[in-house]
Amino acid sequence: MKLLANCVQYLVIAIIIYPVYYIWETDKVTNFCEQVEDGMSKEQFVRLSEQANVNIRGPADDGFIGGKWQASVVPGKFITAEKCVIKGSGNKVASAKLFEVETPG
């Protein structure tokens, strides 16, 4: 019975904390995406992502197209909101846009 009570308490705490976590993580991604400027160097972009402490995927080359790359920044785990997609060419950022994350179903 005590185990059940403890589980319920943990569940209530998680339900209270999750909205704060959700807002924190989505704001981090939105603010970061707004700070990325067209023409910014790739190194500045990577440094900015480290300072903002965001989950970055990439930059990865876009196949065989000469020098084009793409990176994305997504909120933390268990959050399906917006993601920031950054595209660049060579050593420069070309664009940074927010997109809705599509949920399966």
GIUR-V864614 format. One record per backbone hydrogen bond with DSSP energy under -1.0 kcal/mol. NH is the residue of the N-H (numbers start at 0). CO is the residue of the C=O. Records with the same first field share a line. If there is no record, write none. Layout:
NH: CO + CO
This chain:
4: 0
5: 1
6: 2
7: 3
8: 4
9: 5
10: 6
11: 7
12: 8
13: 9
14: 10
15: 11
16: 12
17: 13
20: 16
21: 17
22: 18
23: 19
24: 20
25: 21
26: 22
27: 23
28: 24
29: 25
30: 26
31: 27
32: 28
33: 29
34: 30
35: 31
38: 92
39: 36
41: 90
44: 40
45: 41
46: 42
47: 43
48: 44
49: 45
50: 46
51: 47
53: 48
56: 71
59: 69
61: 67
62: 60
64: 61
67: 64
68: 87
69: 59
70: 85
71: 56
72: 83
73: 54
82: 98
83: 72
84: 96
85: 70
86: 94
87: 68
88: 91
89: 66
91: 88
92: 39
93: 86
94: 86
96: 84
98: 82
100: 80
